[in-house]
Amino acid sequence: MTAEILAVGTELLMGQIANTNAQYISGKLAELGINVYFHTVVGDNAARLEETLKRALNRSDIVITTGGLGPTKDDLTKETISKTMNRNLVLHEDILEDIKDFFAKKHRAMTEINIKQAYLPENSIVIPNPNGTAPGCIIEDGEKAVIMLPGPPKEMQPMFEETVFNYLKQKTGVILVSKMLKIFGIGESDIETRLMDLIDSQSNPTIAPYASQGEVTVRVTARCINNDEASEMLSPVVDEIKRRLGAAVYSEDGQTLEKVVFGLLKENGLVLATAESCTGGTLAGRITDIPGSSEVFERAYVTYSNRAKVEDLGVSPDTLDKYGAVSRETALEMVNGLKQKTGASVGVAITGIAGPGGGTEEKPVGLVFVAAYVKDKVICKKLELAGNRERIRNDACLHALDMIRRLILGIEQQ
């Protein structure tokens, strides 16, 4: 079964908003084993929408539209699709009452133009919208179907989850279940080499490695009838991949490295403190972005200047004069000062040159030192990172998090 996602809205074409709906729906369709070959965007123009819809129905079994279901004149999706599929629009009194209730709960007066949203194509399946005034609907036409959903993600996503997913699941009879193995410290080409025989012989489950910023994900996907069958199919493949890649695999359910570290800190009753120079508080931000981080996070220092390193962390001026701010010696004094200042059971300090300027032949852009401790064990790592400023800062944080993870687990450092 194939599907096409058709987003309606001139604001998308003008770059005023991103088409995040297509990304979300594609992910959900992948879970159902439905292939998506086309993402299409069309503006608020009836003629172009009709032309685009006809093309989509000609090449796909399912067309899912988002946007254009509002009450204003430029919301043309429902009217245009109904005309294209030879369906009259009919008033649904129950939906009209739902819209009135929605406005009443918001203590707002409903305008006459909102009545338009209670009209749906005849003989269509209604998709309730508990979070807005624009219901969706499904029009079936032989082996084809058009599914209309509103544009706002906070409305569209619950409607997809609660109605559309089950509708499509009944159509396919199968689901796709994936394990997302997250890997740090091994490059994509190295991973592919280690897994080549598994990838070459794959059928079901399938194995797909792909790189993101500074790390790699290996997606293992089983096409199956239910979750129990998925577990039986996925477990041996996942176990073999973990055996080959070792401790570089830090998650098998797609968790970020900071969430994994957060979980380890919480599980072991540990508290983290950070001291950052070149990363400017980015590492602390990643941890504190996680709900509940106050349980495991003590405090953060951003010691960008040499003066801050001396005053806040007790780094010796002699160390800075002799070795410089970007050095193993400074990183170790930063992390030792952090431990003395905070008493936190876990600490990490980062100092480096993120660029684009500031590098020398002896100390080029991308040189970073990360020092970390867990209780009484202290380590320091020299990194030679590449890329732009954002990439260097990102990779420095990833290395710091992985060092903490390995220290807590007692795993050998890379």
C-alpha positions as CSV (number, residue, x, y, z in Angstrom):
1,M,0.0,0.0,0.0
2,T,1.3,3.4,-0.9
3,A,0.4,6.9,0.5
4,E,1.1,10.5,-0.5
5,I,1.1,13.3,2.0
6,L,-0.4,16.5,0.6
7,A,0.1,19.7,2.6
8,V,-2.1,22.6,1.8
9,G,-1.1,26.2,2.6
10,T,0.6,29.1,0.9
11,E,2.5,29.8,4.2
12,L,4.3,26.5,3.7
13,L,5.4,27.5,0.2
14,M,6.6,30.9,1.4
15,G,8.7,29.3,4.1
16,Q,6.8,31.0,6.9
17,I,6.3,27.6,8.7
18,A,8.0,24.2,8.4
19,N,6.1,21.2,7.2
20,T,6.5,19.1,10.3
21,N,3.2,17.4,9.7
22,A,4.7,15.4,6.8
23,Q,7.5,14.2,9.0
24,Y,5.2,13.1,11.7
25,I,2.7,11.3,9.4
26,S,5.5,9.6,7.4
27,G,6.8,8.1,10.7
28,K,3.4,6.8,11.6
29,L,2.8,5.3,8.2
30,A,6.2,3.6,8.4
31,E,5.0,1.9,11.5
32,L,2.1,0.5,9.5
33,G,4.2,-0.7,6.7
34,I,2.7,1.9,4.3
35,N,5.2,3.2,1.7
36,V,5.4,7.0,1.2
37,Y,6.8,7.9,-2.2
38,F,5.7,11.6,-2.4
39,H,5.4,14.6,-0.2
40,T,3.6,17.4,-2.0
41,V,2.9,21.0,-0.9
42,V,0.3,23.2,-2.7
43,G,-0.9,26.7,-2.0
44,D,-4.4,27.9,-1.2
45,N,-5.6,27.7,-4.8
46,A,-8.5,25.5,-5.8
47,A,-7.4,24.8,-9.3
48,R,-3.9,23.8,-8.3
49,L,-5.2,21.7,-5.4
50,E,-7.6,19.9,-7.7
51,E,-4.8,19.2,-10.2
52,T,-2.4,18.0,-7.4
53,L,-5.1,15.8,-5.8
54,K,-5.9,14.0,-9.1
55,R,-2.2,13.3,-9.7
56,A,-1.8,12.0,-6.1
57,L,-4.8,9.7,-6.5
58,N,-3.5,8.4,-9.8
59,R,-0.2,7.2,-8.2
60,S,-1.1,6.4,-4.6
61,D,-3.6,4.3,-2.7
62,I,-4.0,6.7,0.2
63,V,-3.8,10.5,0.1
64,I,-3.5,12.3,3.4
65,T,-4.0,16.1,3.4
66,T,-3.2,18.5,6.1
67,G,-4.4,22.1,6.3
68,G,-7.1,24.2,4.6
69,L,-10.0,23.0,6.9
70,G,-10.5,26.3,8.7
71,P,-13.6,28.6,8.4
72,T,-12.1,31.4,6.2
73,K,-12.5,31.8,2.4
74,D,-8.9,30.7,1.7
75,D,-9.6,27.3,3.4
76,L,-10.5,25.4,0.3
77,T,-9.4,21.8,1.0
78,K,-12.7,20.2,1.9
79,E,-14.6,22.0,-0.8
80,T,-12.1,21.2,-3.6
81,I,-11.7,17.6,-2.6
82,S,-15.5,17.1,-2.4
83,K,-15.9,18.6,-5.8
84,T,-13.1,16.5,-7.3
85,M,-14.5,13.3,-5.9
86,N,-18.1,14.1,-6.8
87,R,-19.4,14.4,-3.2
88,N,-21.9,16.9,-1.9
89,L,-21.2,18.7,1.4
90,V,-23.8,18.0,4.0
91,L,-24.4,19.6,7.4
92,H,-23.6,17.5,10.5
93,E,-25.7,18.8,13.3
94,D,-23.7,16.9,16.0
95,I,-20.5,18.4,14.7
96,L,-22.1,21.9,14.8
97,E,-23.0,21.3,18.4
98,D,-19.4,20.2,19.2
99,I,-18.2,23.5,17.6
100,K,-20.6,25.5,19.7
101,D,-19.5,23.7,22.8
102,F,-15.9,24.3,22.0
103,F,-16.4,28.1,21.8
104,A,-18.6,28.1,24.9
105,K,-15.8,26.3,26.9
106,K,-13.4,29.0,25.7
107,H,-15.9,31.7,26.7
108,R,-15.9,33.0,23.2
109,A,-18.7,33.8,20.8
110,M,-18.9,31.6,17.7
111,T,-19.1,33.4,14.4
112,E,-21.3,32.5,11.5
113,I,-18.3,31.5,9.4
114,N,-17.5,28.6,11.7
115,I,-20.7,26.9,10.6
116,K,-18.8,26.0,7.4
117,Q,-16.7,23.6,9.4
118,A,-19.7,21.4,10.3
119,Y,-20.2,20.6,6.6
120,L,-18.5,17.4,5.5
121,P,-18.6,15.3,2.3
122,E,-21.5,12.9,2.1
123,N,-20.8,9.3,3.0
124,S,-17.5,10.1,4.6
125,I,-16.1,8.9,7.9
126,V,-15.8,11.7,10.5
127,I,-12.6,12.2,12.4
128,P,-13.4,14.1,15.6
129,N,-11.2,17.0,16.6
130,P,-11.4,17.5,20.4
131,N,-8.7,20.2,20.3
132,G,-10.2,22.5,17.7
133,T,-13.1,23.4,15.5
134,A,-12.1,21.6,12.3
135,P,-13.1,18.0,12.2
136,G,-11.4,15.8,9.6
137,C,-12.9,13.1,7.4
138,I,-12.1,10.1,5.3
139,I,-13.5,9.7,1.8
140,E,-13.4,6.2,0.4
141,D,-13.6,5.7,-3.4
142,G,-13.2,2.1,-4.4
143,E,-9.6,1.0,-3.5
144,K,-8.6,4.7,-2.9
145,A,-9.1,6.9,0.1
146,V,-8.5,10.6,0.9
147,I,-7.9,11.5,4.5
148,M,-8.4,15.1,5.4
149,L,-6.7,16.5,8.6
150,P,-6.3,20.1,9.9
151,G,-3.0,21.8,9.8
152,P,-2.1,22.7,13.4
153,P,0.0,19.8,14.8
154,K,-1.7,19.9,18.2
155,E,-5.0,19.1,16.5
156,M,-3.7,16.9,13.7
157,Q,-1.6,14.5,15.8
158,P,-4.2,13.4,18.3
159,M,-6.7,12.9,15.4
160,F,-4.2,10.7,13.6
161,E,-3.4,8.7,16.8
162,E,-7.0,8.2,17.9
163,T,-8.7,7.6,14.5
164,V,-6.5,7.4,11.4
165,F,-3.9,5.0,12.7
166,N,-6.5,2.3,13.6
167,Y,-8.3,2.9,10.3
168,L,-5.1,2.3,8.3
169,K,-4.0,-0.6,10.5
170,Q,-7.2,-2.4,9.6
171,K,-6.4,-1.8,5.9
172,T,-2.8,-3.2,6.1
173,G,-3.2,-6.0,8.6
174,V,0.5,-5.6,9.6
175,I,2.6,-3.2,11.6
176,L,6.2,-2.2,11.5
177,V,8.0,-2.2,14.8
178,S,11.5,-0.7,15.1
179,K,14.4,-0.7,17.5
180,M,16.5,2.4,17.3
181,L,20.1,1.6,18.4
182,K,22.0,4.8,19.2
183,I,25.8,4.6,18.8
184,F,28.6,7.0,19.8
185,G,32.3,6.6,19.1
186,I,32.1,4.5,15.9
187,G,31.7,6.1,12.5
188,E,28.9,5.2,10.0
189,S,31.3,3.5,7.6
190,D,33.0,1.4,10.3
191,I,29.6,0.4,11.6
192,E,28.4,-0.6,8.1
193,T,31.6,-2.7,7.7
194,R,31.1,-4.5,10.9
195,L,27.4,-5.2,10.0
196,M,27.8,-5.7,6.3
197,D,26.9,-9.4,6.2
198,L,23.8,-8.8,8.3
199,I,22.8,-5.9,6.1
200,D,23.4,-7.9,2.9
201,S,21.3,-10.9,4.1
202,Q,18.5,-8.8,5.6
203,S,14.9,-9.4,4.6
204,N,12.7,-9.2,7.7
205,P,13.8,-7.6,10.0
206,T,15.6,-4.9,8.0
207,I,18.8,-3.1,9.2
208,A,19.4,0.6,8.2
209,P,22.3,2.6,9.6
210,Y,22.3,6.4,9.2
211,A,24.4,9.2,10.6
212,S,23.3,12.3,12.5
213,Q,25.4,15.0,14.2
214,G,28.3,13.3,15.9
215,E,26.6,9.9,16.3
216,V,25.0,7.0,14.4
217,T,21.6,5.3,14.6
218,V,20.9,1.8,13.4
219,R,17.2,1.1,12.8
220,V,16.2,-2.5,13.0
221,T,12.6,-2.9,11.7
222,A,10.3,-6.0,11.7
223,R,7.2,-6.3,9.6
224,C,4.8,-8.3,11.8
225,I,1.3,-8.8,13.0
226,N,1.7,-7.8,16.7
227,N,4.3,-6.7,19.2
228,D,4.9,-10.2,20.6
229,E,5.9,-11.4,17.1
230,A,8.0,-8.2,16.7
231,S,9.9,-8.9,19.9
232,E,10.7,-12.5,18.8
233,M,12.0,-11.2,15.4
234,L,13.9,-8.2,16.7
235,S,15.7,-9.5,19.8
236,P,18.2,-11.9,18.2
237,V,19.2,-9.3,15.6
238,V,19.5,-6.5,18.1
239,D,21.6,-8.7,20.4
240,E,24.0,-9.6,17.6
241,I,24.5,-5.9,16.6
242,K,25.2,-5.0,20.2
243,R,27.7,-7.9,20.5
244,R,29.5,-6.6,17.4
245,L,29.5,-2.9,18.4
246,G,29.9,-3.3,22.1
247,A,29.7,-0.5,24.6
248,A,29.4,2.1,21.8
249,V,25.7,1.2,21.7
250,Y,24.2,3.4,24.4
251,S,20.5,3.0,23.7
252,E,18.2,0.6,21.8
253,D,15.0,2.7,22.1
254,G,16.2,5.9,20.5
255,Q,17.0,7.8,23.7
256,T,19.4,10.7,23.5
257,L,22.8,10.4,25.2
258,E,21.8,13.1,27.7
259,K,18.6,11.1,28.6
260,V,20.7,8.0,29.1
261,V,23.1,9.8,31.4
262,F,20.1,11.4,33.2
263,G,18.7,7.9,33.8
264,L,22.1,6.5,35.1
265,L,22.5,9.4,37.5
266,K,19.0,8.9,38.9
267,E,19.3,5.2,39.1
268,N,22.6,5.4,41.0
269,G,21.7,8.3,43.2
270,L,24.4,10.6,41.7
271,V,24.4,14.3,41.3
272,L,26.1,16.2,38.4
273,A,27.9,19.5,38.2
274,T,29.4,21.1,35.1
275,A,32.1,23.6,34.2
276,E,32.2,24.8,30.6
277,S,34.3,27.1,28.7
278,C,34.1,26.7,24.9
279,T,30.6,25.0,25.1
280,G,29.2,28.0,27.0
281,G,26.7,26.1,29.1
282,T,25.4,23.9,26.2
283,L,26.0,20.7,28.2
284,A,24.2,21.9,31.3
285,G,21.3,23.0,29.0
286,R,21.0,19.6,27.5
287,I,20.6,18.0,31.0
288,T,18.3,20.7,32.4
289,D,16.1,20.4,29.3
290,I,15.0,17.0,30.7
291,P,12.0,17.1,33.0
292,G,13.0,16.1,36.5
293,S,16.6,17.1,36.1
294,S,16.6,18.9,39.4
295,E,16.9,15.5,41.0
296,V,20.3,14.9,39.5
297,F,21.8,18.3,38.6
298,E,23.6,20.4,41.2
299,R,24.9,23.5,39.4
300,A,26.7,24.8,36.4
301,Y,29.6,27.2,35.9
302,V,30.3,28.9,32.5
303,T,33.9,30.0,33.0
304,Y,34.6,31.5,29.6
305,S,37.4,33.8,30.6
306,N,40.7,33.0,32.4
307,R,39.5,35.2,35.2
308,A,36.4,33.1,35.7
309,K,38.4,29.9,35.7
310,V,40.6,31.3,38.5
311,E,37.8,33.0,40.6
312,D,35.1,30.4,40.2
313,L,37.0,27.1,40.0
314,G,40.3,27.9,41.6
315,V,42.4,27.2,38.5
316,S,46.0,28.4,39.2
317,P,47.1,31.5,37.2
318,D,50.5,29.7,36.9
319,T,48.8,26.8,35.1
320,L,47.1,29.2,32.7
321,D,50.4,31.0,32.0
322,K,52.4,27.9,31.5
323,Y,49.9,25.6,29.7
324,G,47.1,27.9,28.5
325,A,43.4,27.8,29.0
326,V,43.1,24.9,26.4
327,S,45.2,22.2,28.0
328,R,44.9,19.0,29.9
329,E,46.3,20.7,33.0
330,T,43.6,23.4,33.0
331,A,40.8,20.9,32.3
332,L,41.9,18.8,35.3
333,E,42.1,21.9,37.6
334,M,38.7,23.0,36.4
335,V,37.1,19.7,37.3
336,N,39.0,19.4,40.6
337,G,37.8,22.9,41.5
338,L,34.3,21.9,40.5
339,K,34.4,19.0,42.9
340,Q,35.7,21.1,45.8
341,K,33.2,23.9,45.2
342,T,30.1,21.7,44.7
343,G,30.7,18.4,46.4
344,A,28.8,16.8,43.5
345,S,29.4,13.1,43.1
346,V,29.8,13.5,39.3
347,G,31.5,16.4,37.5
348,V,32.7,17.3,34.0
349,A,34.7,20.2,32.7
350,I,35.2,21.3,29.0
351,T,37.7,23.7,27.6
352,G,38.7,24.1,24.0
353,I,38.7,26.2,20.8
354,A,35.4,26.1,19.0
355,G,36.4,28.5,16.3
356,P,36.1,29.8,13.7
357,G,39.0,31.9,15.0
358,G,41.4,31.6,17.9
359,G,43.3,28.6,16.7
360,T,47.1,28.3,16.2
361,E,49.4,25.7,14.6
362,E,50.1,24.3,18.0
363,K,46.5,24.5,19.2
364,P,44.2,24.4,16.2
365,V,40.4,25.0,16.1
366,G,38.8,21.8,17.3
367,L,41.2,21.1,20.1
368,V,39.2,20.3,23.2
369,F,40.0,18.8,26.6
370,V,37.3,17.2,28.6
371,A,37.9,16.1,32.2
372,A,35.4,14.2,34.3
373,Y,35.0,12.4,37.6
374,V,32.6,10.0,39.2
375,K,33.3,9.9,42.9
376,D,37.0,9.4,43.2
377,K,37.9,8.4,39.7
378,V,39.1,11.3,37.5
379,I,39.9,11.1,33.8
380,C,40.8,13.6,31.0
381,K,40.5,13.2,27.3
382,K,42.1,15.2,24.5
383,L,39.8,15.6,21.5
384,E,40.7,16.8,18.0
385,L,37.3,17.7,16.5
386,A,36.4,18.9,13.1
387,G,33.6,21.0,11.6
388,N,32.1,24.4,12.2
389,R,31.6,26.0,15.6
390,E,28.2,24.4,16.2
391,R,29.6,20.9,15.3
392,I,32.6,21.2,17.5
393,R,30.5,22.3,20.5
394,N,28.0,19.6,19.9
395,D,30.6,16.8,19.6
396,A,32.4,18.1,22.7
397,C,29.2,17.7,24.7
398,L,28.6,14.2,23.3
399,H,32.1,13.1,24.3
400,A,31.6,14.6,27.8
401,L,28.3,12.7,28.2
402,D,29.8,9.5,26.9
403,M,32.7,9.8,29.4
404,I,30.2,10.2,32.2
405,R,28.2,7.2,31.0
406,R,31.2,5.0,30.8
407,L,32.5,6.1,34.2
408,I,29.2,5.3,35.9
409,L,29.0,1.9,34.2
410,G,32.6,1.1,34.8
411,I,33.2,0.7,31.0
412,E,36.6,1.3,29.4
413,Q,36.9,4.7,27.9
414,Q,37.4,5.1,24.1
